[in-house]
């Protein structure tokens, strides 16, 4: 049983250690637009009081200009 657990742990850690590479075709002089939106539901409790915050929305909007590519 220890051998199986050890082998599974090693396999899991080895697959997690590889970095995920993103291959984009960036081009000089182009504008790129990124936006992101996330909605969270938060619940917390302290000293017998419970507080629920439903639908807390966070948005991000950004632009990037590629001026130089190595």
PDB file of N, CA, C and O in Angstrom, chain B, residues numbered from 101:
ATOM      1  N   UNK B 101       0.830  -1.192   0.000  1.00  0.00           N
ATOM      2  CA  UNK B 101       0.000   0.000   0.000  1.00  0.00           C
ATOM      3  C   UNK B 101       0.872   1.251   0.000  1.00  0.00           C
ATOM      4  O   UNK B 101       0.539   2.229  -0.669  1.00  0.00           O
ATOM      5  N   UNK B 102       1.975   1.240   0.733  1.00  0.00           N
ATOM      6  CA  UNK B 102       2.858   2.403   0.756  1.00  0.00           C
ATOM      7  C   UNK B 102       3.477   2.642  -0.613  1.00  0.00           C
ATOM      8  O   UNK B 102       3.686   3.787  -1.013  1.00  0.00           O
ATOM      9  N   UNK B 103       3.769   1.565  -1.328  1.00  0.00           N
ATOM     10  CA  UNK B 103       4.381   1.699  -2.657  1.00  0.00           C
ATOM     11  C   UNK B 103       3.418   2.377  -3.631  1.00  0.00           C
ATOM     12  O   UNK B 103       3.822   3.256  -4.393  1.00  0.00           O
ATOM     13  N   UNK B 104       2.170   1.980  -3.611  1.00  0.00           N
ATOM     14  CA  UNK B 104       1.175   2.575  -4.503  1.00  0.00           C
ATOM     15  C   UNK B 104       0.999   4.058  -4.174  1.00  0.00           C
ATOM     16  O   UNK B 104       0.945   4.899  -5.072  1.00  0.00           O
ATOM     17  N   UNK B 105       0.912   4.367  -2.894  1.00  0.00           N
ATOM     18  CA  UNK B 105       0.762   5.761  -2.468  1.00  0.00           C
ATOM     19  C   UNK B 105       1.962   6.588  -2.889  1.00  0.00           C
ATOM     20  O   UNK B 105       1.803   7.714  -3.360  1.00  0.00           O
ATOM     21  N   UNK B 106       3.150   6.050  -2.728  1.00  0.00           N
ATOM     22  CA  UNK B 106       4.375   6.755  -3.112  1.00  0.00           C
ATOM     23  C   UNK B 106       4.423   6.989  -4.614  1.00  0.00           C
ATOM     24  O   UNK B 106       4.766   8.083  -5.062  1.00  0.00           O
ATOM     25  N   UNK B 107       4.085   5.971  -5.391  1.00  0.00           N
ATOM     26  CA  UNK B 107       4.104   6.100  -6.853  1.00  0.00           C
ATOM     27  C   UNK B 107       3.078   7.134  -7.308  1.00  0.00           C
ATOM     28  O   UNK B 107       3.382   7.967  -8.162  1.00  0.00           O
ATOM     29  N   UNK B 108       1.885   7.095  -6.759  1.00  0.00           N
ATOM     30  CA  UNK B 108       0.861   8.072  -7.127  1.00  0.00           C
ATOM     31  C   UNK B 108       1.266   9.495  -6.741  1.00  0.00           C
ATOM     32  O   UNK B 108       1.014  10.437  -7.492  1.00  0.00           O
ATOM     33  N   UNK B 109       1.881   9.650  -5.593  1.00  0.00           N
ATOM     34  CA  UNK B 109       2.342  10.967  -5.154  1.00  0.00           C
ATOM     35  C   UNK B 109       3.420  11.502  -6.082  1.00  0.00           C
ATOM     36  O   UNK B 109       3.390  12.674  -6.459  1.00  0.00           O
ATOM     37  N   UNK B 110       4.369  10.658  -6.453  1.00  0.00           N
ATOM     38  CA  UNK B 110       5.442  11.080  -7.361  1.00  0.00           C
ATOM     39  C   UNK B 110       4.867  11.451  -8.728  1.00  0.00           C
ATOM     40  O   UNK B 110       5.272  12.454  -9.317  1.00  0.00           O
ATOM     41  N   UNK B 111       3.939  10.661  -9.230  1.00  0.00           N
ATOM     42  CA  UNK B 111       3.313  10.959 -10.527  1.00  0.00           C
ATOM     43  C   UNK B 111       2.549  12.284 -10.477  1.00  0.00           C
ATOM     44  O   UNK B 111       2.641  13.094 -11.400  1.00  0.00           O
ATOM     45  N   UNK B 112       1.806  12.496  -9.409  1.00  0.00           N
ATOM     46  CA  UNK B 112       1.037  13.725  -9.271  1.00  0.00           C
ATOM     47  C   UNK B 112       1.952  14.942  -9.193  1.00  0.00           C
ATOM     48  O   UNK B 112       1.707  15.946  -9.862  1.00  0.00           O
ATOM     49  N   UNK B 113       2.991  14.861  -8.390  1.00  0.00           N
ATOM     50  CA  UNK B 113       3.911  15.990  -8.251  1.00  0.00           C
ATOM     51  C   UNK B 113       4.687  16.252  -9.531  1.00  0.00           C
ATOM     52  O   UNK B 113       4.970  17.408  -9.848  1.00  0.00           O
ATOM     53  N   UNK B 114       5.035  15.216 -10.266  1.00  0.00           N
ATOM     54  CA  UNK B 114       5.785  15.424 -11.506  1.00  0.00           C
ATOM     55  C   UNK B 114       4.920  16.083 -12.580  1.00  0.00           C
ATOM     56  O   UNK B 114       5.420  16.895 -13.359  1.00  0.00           O
ATOM     57  N   UNK B 115       3.629  15.744 -12.630  1.00  0.00           N
ATOM     58  CA  UNK B 115       2.766  16.383 -13.623  1.00  0.00           C
ATOM     59  C   UNK B 115       2.447  17.816 -13.236  1.00  0.00           C
ATOM     60  O   UNK B 115       2.231  18.653 -14.113  1.00  0.00           O
ATOM     61  N   UNK B 116       2.412  18.116 -11.956  1.00  0.00           N
ATOM     62  CA  UNK B 116       2.143  19.477 -11.506  1.00  0.00           C
ATOM     63  C   UNK B 116       3.349  20.390 -11.686  1.00  0.00           C
ATOM     64  O   UNK B 116       3.192  21.611 -11.710  1.00  0.00           O
ATOM     65  N   UNK B 117       4.538  19.833 -11.811  1.00  0.00           N
ATOM     66  CA  UNK B 117       5.740  20.652 -11.883  1.00  0.00           C
ATOM     67  C   UNK B 117       5.975  21.238 -13.266  1.00  0.00           C
ATOM     68  O   UNK B 117       6.782  22.157 -13.407  1.00  0.00           O
ATOM     69  N   UNK B 118       5.289  20.733 -14.297  1.00  0.00           N
ATOM     70  CA  UNK B 118       5.459  21.280 -15.637  1.00  0.00           C
ATOM     71  C   UNK B 118       4.689  22.586 -15.759  1.00  0.00           C
ATOM     72  O   UNK B 118       3.504  22.655 -15.434  1.00  0.00           O
ATOM     73  N   UNK B 119       5.379  23.624 -16.232  1.00  0.00           N
ATOM     74  CA  UNK B 119       4.730  24.921 -16.427  1.00  0.00           C
ATOM     75  C   UNK B 119       3.860  24.869 -17.675  1.00  0.00           C
ATOM     76  O   UNK B 119       4.217  24.254 -18.680  1.00  0.00           O
ATOM     77  N   UNK B 120       2.749  25.508 -17.589  1.00  0.00           N
ATOM     78  CA  UNK B 120       1.867  25.599 -18.748  1.00  0.00           C
ATOM     79  C   UNK B 120       2.336  26.763 -19.592  1.00  0.00           C
ATOM     80  O   UNK B 120       2.400  27.897 -19.117  1.00  0.00           O
ATOM     81  N   UNK B 121       2.659  26.492 -20.827  1.00  0.00           N
ATOM     82  CA  UNK B 121       3.164  27.532 -21.714  1.00  0.00           C
ATOM     83  C   UNK B 121       2.033  27.997 -22.624  1.00  0.00           C
ATOM     84  O   UNK B 121       1.363  27.190 -23.268  1.00  0.00           O
ATOM     85  N   UNK B 122       1.837  29.296 -22.664  1.00  0.00           N
ATOM     86  CA  UNK B 122       0.817  29.867 -23.528  1.00  0.00           C
ATOM     87  C   UNK B 122       1.492  30.381 -24.785  1.00  0.00           C
ATOM     88  O   UNK B 122       2.426  31.179 -24.705  1.00  0.00           O
ATOM     89  N   UNK B 123       1.036  29.941 -25.925  1.00  0.00           N
ATOM     90  CA  UNK B 123       1.625  30.342 -27.199  1.00  0.00           C
ATOM     91  C   UNK B 123       0.709  31.340 -27.886  1.00  0.00           C
ATOM     92  O   UNK B 123      -0.294  30.964 -28.492  1.00  0.00           O
ATOM     93  N   UNK B 124       1.062  32.607 -27.785  1.00  0.00           N
ATOM     94  CA  UNK B 124       0.313  33.654 -28.460  1.00  0.00           C
ATOM     95  C   UNK B 124       1.120  34.148 -29.648  1.00  0.00           C
ATOM     96  O   UNK B 124       2.350  34.086 -29.641  1.00  0.00           O
ATOM     97  N   UNK B 125       0.439  34.629 -30.650  1.00  0.00           N
ATOM     98  CA  UNK B 125       1.104  35.206 -31.815  1.00  0.00           C
ATOM     99  C   UNK B 125       1.081  36.726 -31.683  1.00  0.00           C
ATOM    100  O   UNK B 125       0.347  37.409 -32.398  1.00  0.00           O
ATOM    101  N   UNK B 126       1.897  37.253 -30.756  1.00  0.00           N
ATOM    102  CA  UNK B 126       1.962  38.696 -30.551  1.00  0.00           C
ATOM    103  C   UNK B 126       2.566  39.352 -31.790  1.00  0.00           C
ATOM    104  O   UNK B 126       3.475  38.794 -32.406  1.00  0.00           O
ATOM    105  N   UNK B 127       2.075  40.513 -32.151  1.00  0.00           N
ATOM    106  CA  UNK B 127       2.588  41.237 -33.310  1.00  0.00           C
ATOM    107  C   UNK B 127       2.916  42.667 -32.911  1.00  0.00           C
ATOM    108  O   UNK B 127       2.164  43.309 -32.177  1.00  0.00           O
ATOM    109  N   UNK B 128       4.043  43.156 -33.402  1.00  0.00           N
ATOM    110  CA  UNK B 128       4.471  44.516 -33.105  1.00  0.00           C
ATOM    111  C   UNK B 128       3.471  45.515 -33.690  1.00  0.00           C
ATOM    112  O   UNK B 128       2.999  45.347 -34.814  1.00  0.00           O
ATOM    113  N   UNK B 129       3.156  46.554 -32.915  1.00  0.00           N
ATOM    114  CA  UNK B 129       2.252  47.603 -33.374  1.00  0.00           C
ATOM    115  C   UNK B 129       0.782  47.287 -33.221  1.00  0.00           C
ATOM    116  O   UNK B 129      -0.057  48.088 -33.633  1.00  0.00           O
ATOM    117  N   UNK B 130       0.438  46.147 -32.642  1.00  0.00           N
ATOM    118  CA  UNK B 130      -0.963  45.760 -32.464  1.00  0.00           C
ATOM    119  C   UNK B 130      -1.442  46.127 -31.056  1.00  0.00           C
ATOM    120  O   UNK B 130      -0.654  46.181 -30.111  1.00  0.00           O
ATOM    121  N   UNK B 131      -2.742  46.378 -30.938  1.00  0.00           N
ATOM    122  CA  UNK B 131      -3.381  46.641 -29.654  1.00  0.00           C
ATOM    123  C   UNK B 131      -4.114  45.372 -29.225  1.00  0.00           C
ATOM    124  O   UNK B 131      -4.765  44.714 -30.037  1.00  0.00           O
ATOM    125  N   UNK B 132      -3.999  45.036 -27.940  1.00  0.00           N
ATOM    126  CA  UNK B 132      -4.689  43.863 -27.407  1.00  0.00           C
ATOM    127  C   UNK B 132      -5.550  44.292 -26.221  1.00  0.00           C
ATOM    128  O   UNK B 132      -5.099  45.051 -25.363  1.00  0.00           O
ATOM    129  N   UNK B 133      -6.769  43.811 -26.177  1.00  0.00           N
ATOM    130  CA  UNK B 133      -7.725  44.166 -25.134  1.00  0.00           C
ATOM    131  C   UNK B 133      -8.024  42.942 -24.276  1.00  0.00           C
ATOM    132  O   UNK B 133      -8.277  41.855 -24.796  1.00  0.00           O
ATOM    133  N   UNK B 134      -7.992  43.127 -22.968  1.00  0.00           N
ATOM    134  CA  UNK B 134      -8.271  42.050 -22.021  1.00  0.00           C
ATOM    135  C   UNK B 134      -9.348  42.520 -21.058  1.00  0.00           C
ATOM    136  O   UNK B 134      -9.286  43.639 -20.550  1.00  0.00           O
ATOM    137  N   UNK B 135     -10.320  41.679 -20.811  1.00  0.00           N
ATOM    138  CA  UNK B 135     -11.282  41.993 -19.762  1.00  0.00           C
ATOM    139  C   UNK B 135     -11.627  40.728 -19.003  1.00  0.00           C
ATOM    140  O   UNK B 135     -11.585  39.619 -19.535  1.00  0.00           O
ATOM    141  N   UNK B 136     -11.966  40.931 -17.753  1.00  0.00           N
ATOM    142  CA  UNK B 136     -12.244  39.809 -16.867  1.00  0.00           C
ATOM    143  C   UNK B 136     -13.362  40.213 -15.916  1.00  0.00           C
ATOM    144  O   UNK B 136     -13.432  41.363 -15.483  1.00  0.00           O
ATOM    145  N   UNK B 137     -14.220  39.280 -15.598  1.00  0.00           N
ATOM    146  CA  UNK B 137     -15.300  39.530 -14.670  1.00  0.00           C
ATOM    147  C   UNK B 137     -15.474  38.308 -13.777  1.00  0.00           C
ATOM    148  O   UNK B 137     -15.490  37.174 -14.255  1.00  0.00           O
ATOM    149  N   UNK B 138     -15.604  38.551 -12.479  1.00  0.00           N
ATOM    150  CA  UNK B 138     -15.803  37.450 -11.525  1.00  0.00           C
ATOM    151  C   UNK B 138     -16.869  37.856 -10.516  1.00  0.00           C
ATOM    152  O   UNK B 138     -16.890  38.993 -10.045  1.00  0.00           O
ATOM    153  N   UNK B 139     -17.738  36.931 -10.194  1.00  0.00           N
ATOM    154  CA  UNK B 139     -18.767  37.164  -9.187  1.00  0.00           C
ATOM    155  C   UNK B 139     -18.565  36.171  -8.052  1.00  0.00           C
ATOM    156  O   UNK B 139     -18.523  34.960  -8.273  1.00  0.00           O
ATOM    157  N   UNK B 140     -18.441  36.690  -6.842  1.00  0.00           N
ATOM    158  CA  UNK B 140     -18.183  35.855  -5.668  1.00  0.00           C
ATOM    159  C   UNK B 140     -19.330  35.961  -4.675  1.00  0.00           C
ATOM    160  O   UNK B 140     -19.953  37.012  -4.525  1.00  0.00           O
ATOM    161  N   UNK B 141     -19.588  34.860  -4.008  1.00  0.00           N
ATOM    162  CA  UNK B 141     -20.514  34.835  -2.881  1.00  0.00           C
ATOM    163  C   UNK B 141     -19.689  34.559  -1.633  1.00  0.00           C
ATOM    164  O   UNK B 141     -19.018  33.531  -1.536  1.00  0.00           O
ATOM    165  N   UNK B 142     -19.743  35.490  -0.673  1.00  0.00           N
ATOM    166  CA  UNK B 142     -18.899  35.397   0.521  1.00  0.00           C
ATOM    167  C   UNK B 142     -19.787  35.237   1.744  1.00  0.00           C
ATOM    168  O   UNK B 142     -20.774  35.955   1.902  1.00  0.00           O
ATOM    169  N   UNK B 143     -19.434  34.297   2.605  1.00  0.00           N
ATOM    170  CA  UNK B 143     -20.134  34.111   3.873  1.00  0.00           C
ATOM    171  C   UNK B 143     -19.091  34.055   4.976  1.00  0.00           C
ATOM    172  O   UNK B 143     -18.104  33.326   4.877  1.00  0.00           O
ATOM    173  N   UNK B 144     -19.320  34.834   6.030  1.00  0.00           N
ATOM    174  CA  UNK B 144     -18.382  34.835   7.153  1.00  0.00           C
ATOM    175  C   UNK B 144     -19.160  34.862   8.464  1.00  0.00           C
ATOM    176  O   UNK B 144     -20.305  35.312   8.522  1.00  0.00           O
ATOM    177  N   UNK B 145     -18.520  34.379   9.496  1.00  0.00           N
ATOM    178  CA  UNK B 145     -19.157  34.331  10.801  1.00  0.00           C
ATOM    179  C   UNK B 145     -18.121  34.671  11.867  1.00  0.00           C
ATOM    180  O   UNK B 145     -17.010  34.141  11.865  1.00  0.00           O
ATOM    181  N   UNK B 146     -18.507  35.566  12.777  1.00  0.00           N
ATOM    182  CA  UNK B 146     -17.620  35.933  13.883  1.00  0.00           C
ATOM    183  C   UNK B 146     -18.467  36.286  15.098  1.00  0.00           C
ATOM    184  O   UNK B 146     -19.452  37.016  14.983  1.00  0.00           O
ATOM    185  N   UNK B 147     -18.098  35.784  16.227  1.00  0.00           N
ATOM    186  CA  UNK B 147     -18.755  36.051  17.508  1.00  0.00           C
ATOM    187  C   UNK B 147     -20.268  35.846  17.434  1.00  0.00           C
ATOM    188  O   UNK B 147     -21.032  36.631  17.996  1.00  0.00           O
ATOM    189  N   UNK B 148     -20.694  34.802  16.748  1.00  0.00           N
ATOM    190  CA  UNK B 148     -22.100  34.454  16.681  1.00  0.00           C
ATOM    191  C   UNK B 148     -22.899  35.201  15.631  1.00  0.00           C
ATOM    192  O   UNK B 148     -24.092  34.949  15.462  1.00  0.00           O
ATOM    193  N   UNK B 149     -22.256  36.118  14.925  1.00  0.00           N
ATOM    194  CA  UNK B 149     -22.953  36.859  13.882  1.00  0.00           C
ATOM    195  C   UNK B 149     -22.527  36.321  12.522  1.00  0.00           C
ATOM    196  O   UNK B 149     -21.341  36.102  12.275  1.00  0.00           O
ATOM    197  N   UNK B 150     -23.485  36.115  11.658  1.00  0.00           N
ATOM    198  CA  UNK B 150     -23.198  35.626  10.305  1.00  0.00           C
ATOM    199  C   UNK B 150     -23.494  36.737   9.311  1.00  0.00           C
ATOM    200  O   UNK B 150     -24.510  37.426   9.407  1.00  0.00           O
ATOM    201  N   UNK B 151     -22.585  36.896   8.353  1.00  0.00           N
ATOM    202  CA  UNK B 151     -22.781  37.915   7.329  1.00  0.00           C
ATOM    203  C   UNK B 151     -22.595  37.260   5.967  1.00  0.00           C
ATOM    204  O   UNK B 151     -21.577  36.615   5.717  1.00  0.00           O
ATOM    205  N   UNK B 152     -23.567  37.423   5.099  1.00  0.00           N
ATOM    206  CA  UNK B 152     -23.507  36.893   3.743  1.00  0.00           C
ATOM    207  C   UNK B 152     -23.461  38.050   2.748  1.00  0.00           C
ATOM    208  O   UNK B 152     -24.298  38.952   2.785  1.00  0.00           O
ATOM    209  N   UNK B 153     -22.495  38.007   1.881  1.00  0.00           N
ATOM    210  CA  UNK B 153     -22.397  38.985   0.807  1.00  0.00           C
ATOM    211  C   UNK B 153     -22.573  38.199  -0.484  1.00  0.00           C
ATOM    212  O   UNK B 153     -21.683  37.449  -0.885  1.00  0.00           O
ATOM    213  N   UNK B 154     -23.697  38.367  -1.121  1.00  0.00           N
ATOM    214  CA  UNK B 154     -23.996  37.605  -2.334  1.00  0.00           C
ATOM    215  C   UNK B 154     -23.784  38.480  -3.558  1.00  0.00           C
ATOM    216  O   UNK B 154     -24.218  39.632  -3.596  1.00  0.00           O
ATOM    217  N   UNK B 155     -23.127  37.932  -4.534  1.00  0.00           N
ATOM    218  CA  UNK B 155     -22.981  38.607  -5.804  1.00  0.00           C
ATOM    219  C   UNK B 155     -22.008  39.764  -5.819  1.00  0.00           C
ATOM    220  O   UNK B 155     -22.260  40.766  -6.488  1.00  0.00           O
ATOM    221  N   UNK B 156     -20.904  39.658  -5.102  1.00  0.00           N
ATOM    222  CA  UNK B 156     -19.874  40.694  -5.140  1.00  0.00           C
ATOM    223  C   UNK B 156     -19.140  40.565  -6.483  1.00  0.00           C
ATOM    224  O   UNK B 156     -18.464  39.565  -6.730  1.00  0.00           O
ATOM    225  N   UNK B 157     -19.274  41.573  -7.341  1.00  0.00           N
ATOM    226  CA  UNK B 157     -18.739  41.486  -8.692  1.00  0.00           C
ATOM    227  C   UNK B 157     -17.467  42.320  -8.819  1.00  0.00           C
ATOM    228  O   UNK B 157     -17.420  43.474  -8.394  1.00  0.00           O
ATOM    229  N   UNK B 158     -16.437  41.713  -9.411  1.00  0.00           N
ATOM    230  CA  UNK B 158     -15.161  42.382  -9.646  1.00  0.00           C
ATOM    231  C   UNK B 158     -14.894  42.336 -11.150  1.00  0.00           C
ATOM    232  O   UNK B 158     -14.966  41.274 -11.768  1.00  0.00           O
ATOM    233  N   UNK B 159     -14.587  43.490 -11.729  1.00  0.00           N
ATOM    234  CA  UNK B 159     -14.285  43.530 -13.159  1.00  0.00           C
ATOM    235  C   UNK B 159     -12.940  44.208 -13.387  1.00  0.00           C
ATOM    236  O   UNK B 159     -12.517  45.065 -12.612  1.00  0.00           O
ATOM    237  N   UNK B 160     -12.291  43.813 -14.446  1.00  0.00           N
ATOM    238  CA  UNK B 160     -11.013  44.386 -14.837  1.00  0.00           C
ATOM    239  C   UNK B 160     -11.020  44.573 -16.347  1.00  0.00           C
ATOM    240  O   UNK B 160     -11.469  43.696 -17.085  1.00  0.00           O
ATOM    241  N   UNK B 161     -10.525  45.708 -16.800  1.00  0.00           N
ATOM    242  CA  UNK B 161     -10.487  46.016 -18.217  1.00  0.00           C
ATOM    243  C   UNK B 161      -9.143  46.670 -18.514  1.00  0.00           C
ATOM    244  O   UNK B 161      -8.812  47.692 -17.913  1.00  0.00           O
ATOM    245  N   UNK B 162      -8.368  46.105 -19.424  1.00  0.00           N
ATOM    246  CA  UNK B 162      -7.042  46.661 -19.701  1.00  0.00           C
ATOM    247  C   UNK B 162      -6.681  46.506 -21.171  1.00  0.00           C
ATOM    248  O   UNK B 162      -7.224  45.663 -21.886  1.00  0.00           O
ATOM    249  N   UNK B 163      -5.751  47.345 -21.595  1.00  0.00           N
ATOM    250  CA  UNK B 163      -5.245  47.325 -22.968  1.00  0.00           C
ATOM    251  C   UNK B 163      -3.739  47.164 -22.940  1.00  0.00           C
ATOM    252  O   UNK B 163      -3.078  47.576 -21.987  1.00  0.00           O
ATOM    253  N   UNK B 164      -3.205  46.566 -23.980  1.00  0.00           N
ATOM    254  CA  UNK B 164      -1.757  46.399 -24.096  1.00  0.00           C
ATOM    255  C   UNK B 164      -1.361  46.725 -25.536  1.00  0.00           C
ATOM    256  O   UNK B 164      -2.002  46.280 -26.487  1.00  0.00           O
ATOM    257  N   UNK B 165      -0.300  47.507 -25.673  1.00  0.00           N
ATOM    258  CA  UNK B 165       0.232  47.842 -26.997  1.00  0.00           C
ATOM    259  C   UNK B 165       1.602  47.192 -27.141  1.00  0.00           C
ATOM    260  O   UNK B 165       2.490  47.414 -26.317  1.00  0.00           O
ATOM    261  N   UNK B 166       1.770  46.403 -28.172  1.00  0.00           N
ATOM    262  CA  UNK B 166       3.048  45.752 -28.414  1.00  0.00           C
ATOM    263  C   UNK B 166       3.926  46.710 -29.224  1.00  0.00           C
ATOM    264  O   UNK B 166       3.726  46.891 -30.425  1.00  0.00           O
ATOM    265  N   UNK B 167       4.909  47.325 -28.536  1.00  0.00           N
ATOM    266  CA  UNK B 167       5.796  48.251 -29.225  1.00  0.00           C
ATOM    267  C   UNK B 167       7.056  47.569 -29.750  1.00  0.00           C
ATOM    268  O   UNK B 167       7.625  47.987 -30.759  1.00  0.00           O
ATOM    269  N   UNK B 168       7.482  46.525 -29.061  1.00  0.00           N
ATOM    270  CA  UNK B 168       8.724  45.856 -29.435  1.00  0.00           C
ATOM    271  C   UNK B 168       8.628  44.378 -29.105  1.00  0.00           C
ATOM    272  O   UNK B 168       8.184  44.013 -28.017  1.00  0.00           O
ATOM    273  N   UNK B 169       9.027  43.551 -30.003  1.00  0.00           N
ATOM    274  CA  UNK B 169       9.125  42.120 -29.754  1.00  0.00           C
ATOM    275  C   UNK B 169      10.577  41.694 -29.965  1.00  0.00           C
ATOM    276  O   UNK B 169      11.170  42.021 -30.993  1.00  0.00           O
ATOM    277  N   UNK B 170      11.149  40.977 -29.021  1.00  0.00           N
ATOM    278  CA  UNK B 170      12.550  40.549 -29.190  1.00  0.00           C
ATOM    279  C   UNK B 170      12.724  39.559 -30.329  1.00  0.00           C
ATOM    280  O   UNK B 170      13.840  39.111 -30.592  1.00  0.00           O
TER     281      UNK B 170
END
